[in-house]
Every structure is written in structure tokens, then in C-alpha cells.
Amino acid sequence: MTTLIDTLDPSTGEIIESVPVMTEEEVLSATALARDAGIWWREQGFAGRRACLLAWRRYLARHASEIIDLLHRENGKPRPDAALELLLSLEHITWTAKNAGKILRRETRSPGLLMSNFSAHVEHLPFGVVGVLGPWNYPLYTPNGSIATALAAGNTVVFKPSEYTPTVARLYVDAFARANPQAPEGILSLITGNGDTGAHLCRAGIDKMAFTGSTATGRKVMTACAEQLVPVVLELGGKDAAIVLADADLRAAADAIAFGAMGNGGQTCVGIERVYVERNVREQFLAELTAALDGLQPGSEPDSAYGPMTMPSQIEIVRRHVTRAIDDGARPVIGGMDSIGDRYITPIVLLDPPHHSVAIQEETFGPTVTVTTVDSPEEAVRLANDVGFGLAGSVFSRRRGTAVARMLDTGQVSINSVLGFAAIAALPLGGRGDSGFGRIHGQEGLREFTRTRSIATQRFPIPGIKLLSFRRPGWINRLLPRIIHTLHGR
């Protein structure tokens, strides 16, 4: 008997649909189908794959209303935010489809003087079958960053979405097949289920795994993949900091940080969870931040700023972090414990929790932000870097933004903005430390889903000179020390 999972509207708890928990055999079958389809997919070349990906993009765009509505119902985010997520997903599909051939084409390398009778080339080959484990907070945009890139590079994909957002994922996957009826089944496949289903995918004989989610789950994915030496790219949690210097446009900084911290209910891995502001502008910044958050309310109505907490267990994490921060001495500037409801959390701003507080050190993933007073940019950078995460960050300054951004130990930085890098398809995305490793998006993302092959071709023999032979002449052997000195000793 098939086990089912109910997917719920997080605003009401209403069941949207029930999806099957796929068995190990079904996951193996999906992987085998993907491997068979890979032959056809690679034969299309970059031009053929580009045409398929752009047809997929057009189909998704023409069914935007249906996708936006389902995103709103299943994930809970307001329809304008759902529309923005779809738009950014389409931007990334387009860029990847149009640039894969140029970025992954065969490269010519110099063979050097010693091997001048050779030509040297590097090829970027698809891995084969790529597994993608997607999150629930951006159920289109985030997995799309791996899926579209892996497909453009010539791989086939087996996609397991979060059990909280499977119907959005099914619509996304089905759209590829409907847009490309000539393609065999298995180019892009969907499997549904829970954590066990994801574990089955790790062990199903895939050639690479891309995972987005929590650091704790990322470690489990990596462990499971290591059993068969399957390489992984992990885009994990964040505790991103915004640094506000004294010369910043404080109103603009507060407006951007309000969105970066509270957008999507704070359920954004590259959202702002910490702010470091110079002491002599702190009060003015807090006043601007208070104004920016004034009247901001969550809900499911058309004018709501953001939706409910998609995953109910996240509410308890937010409650624990806020409680501990206040107990540790933080002062609530906006909101507090009364802000945390059964489904919705109104904005919370906490001033000066100690650096050891869980509200500083652990990912909260809710509509909360801490503000810490600092006496210099150097102190701000030191504190911003002194956590286990290293995903992204922001710097607000009229004159020192670039210099300070270069000191942040993160994978990406926005200057005088938040999240700007996520909207630019040409820029890679990834972290360090507890935020994972590897890159999706951009040129680096395309190469993440390929393996390199080096090709050395002897174009012509050099009479009497055989370096790579047991028949190497004795005079060559005697000359080797002189060659070493001539080429490398001066």
C-alpha cells in the first residue's frame, strides 16, 4: 500500500493534495530512466539543449498565473513574491541556456616549449545523472539554479523536492515534458517523499548530488553520498550580516535591510539576520528601520508583506532564539515574544544581544534581526566573520563599501543593497564553512556540473627526440640536467 504525504496550505492548514512517498525501487527506476535518456540529451548538443530549455522557459512564462497561485497556496508567500520568484527562475534558465555552449566549449591550452609538438585541449563533460534535493522556502528558484544548469551542461536530472512543496515541483517538472514532447521520458524526473526518499536518491547510482537546505541535513546527505564517492555541491544555511557604516544612506540601508530580514517571512538562506551599525549613527538607523517596518504585517491577504511560517517547527526555533536573546540582555526594539503566533510572526528587532547568543550564532530563519552597536568598521567585520556560516552579506557605505566587502569571509556580498547577487544570473552562488561548498549559477555553476577531460595530441614526432619512451637517446638523458637549469634555474 502506497504511503502518502499531505501537502498543506500553511495559512490555513487545508490539504492541497496528497503525494506518494516513493520507494527505493521507484527511485532506482527513475535514476535508470534518467541514465537511458541521457544518451539522447547529450546527442542534442548545446544548440539542441538550448532550444529545449528556452521552450521550457516559454511554457512556464505562459502558465505564470497557475504557477504563482500554486506557489502562494503551497508555500504561503504573497503572490507578488511568488511572481518575483518565477521571474528570477526564468532569468536563470535563459542565461544558462544561452551561455552554456560558450562557457563549456572545448578549450585550447598551451603545451609549453618542452611539449611543443603536441596540441593540448580541455573538455567539459557532463557527469551523467544529477540528483537535486530542493528546499521549501524558494521551491522554484533555488532548485532551478541546479536543475537548469545541470541540464544545460548535458546531464539528466532526478529532482526530489521538499515534502512541503511537492505540487509546485511537479508543475515545474511536467512543464519541461509538455514544452518538449519530442524528448524521451527521463530528462527531468520527479520523485516525491520524505528524508528516506532523499537518502535513496543519494544511493541510487547518481553521478552528482546538489542539495540545498540546513547544515545538519547537508552533513547527512554528504555522508550518504560518500558511500559511493558521489560528489556533492551543498548550498546550506546562512547567518548573513549587514554592515552599516557612518557614511551610509541610512534611510536606504534601513529600507533594504527591512526587506532582506523580513522578506519571505525571514525564510531566506541569504536573508539578513544580523546588522552591525556604527555607534554614532545607531539611533538614526534604528529610527529609519522602525519607520521601514511600520505597518508591516504577515498574512494571506493581497496586501500582506509576507506569509506564514511554511514549516511549523521553525516557529519553535524562532521562539527559542528570541527568548534566549532577551534573557541574555538584548533589548526588543520592535516586537518581542508576543510577536510569535501559531502561524505568523510579526517583525522582531533585537538590540545588542551578546555575541555568544544563539540569536547571533545560529540560523534563525524567521522575520527577526539583531542589531549590534560597533565602534569601527573593523569591529563590524570581525564580528560579522566570527560565526560558523559564510554564505552572504551586505555593506552600506558611500565611500568604503568595496573595501569592507572584500574583508567579509562570505561567498557573495551586496554593496548598498541586499540579495542583489541572487538576481544576477551570471554570478555564482555558494558559501564556505557551515554554509557549504561548491557553486550554482553563472559560469562557475555550469562548470560545477561537468567533469574535465584533458587531451594531449602529438601532432608530429621530432626526429631523434623521444622524451616519453624507453628508447630515449643517451644524449637526451645527458642533456636533461642542462635543460632543467636553462628552463628553470635562472
QUIURMO-V19499 format. One line per field, one symbol per residue. ss: DSSP state (A for helix, B for strand, O for the rest). burial: 1 if it has 9 or more other C-alpha atoms within 8 Angstrom, else 0. A space follows every 50 residues. Layout:
# QUIURMO-V19499
ss->???
burial->???
This chain:
# QUIURMO-V19499
ss->OOOBBBBBOOOOOOBBBBBBOOOAAAAAAAAAAAAAAAAAAAAOAAAAAA AAAAAAAAAAAAOAAAAAAAAAAAAOOOAAAAAAAAAAAAAAAAAAAAAA AAAOOOBBBOOOOOOOOBBBBBBBBBOOBBBBBOOOOOOOAAAAAAAAAA AAOOOBBBBBOOOOOAAAAAAAAAAAAAAOOOOOOOOBBBBOOOAAAAAA AAOOOOOBBBBBOOAAAAAAAAAAAAOOOOBBBBBOOOOBBBBBOOOOOA AAAAAAAAAAAAAAAAOOOOOBBBBBBBAAAAAAAAAAAAAAAOOOOBOO OOOOOBOOOOOOAAAAAAAAAAAAAAAOOOBBBBOOAAABOOOOBOOBBB BOOOOOOAAAAOOOOOOBBBBBBBOOAAAAAAAAAOOOBBOBBBBBOOOO AAAAAOOOOOOBBBBOOOOAAAAOOOOOBOOBBOOBBOOBOAAAAAAAOB BBBBBBBBOOOBOOBOOOOOOOOAAAAAAAAAAAAAAAOO
burial->00001111111000110111110000110110111111011101110011 11111110110001001111111111111011101101111111111001 10010000001000001111111111111111111111111111111111 11111111111111111111111011101100001111111111001111 11111111111110100100110111000111111111111111110111 10111111011111111111111111110011001101110110011111 00011111110001101110111111011111011100110011111111 11110011111011111111111100101110111010111111111000 10011001011111111110100010111111111111111111111111 1000000000000011000001100100000001100000
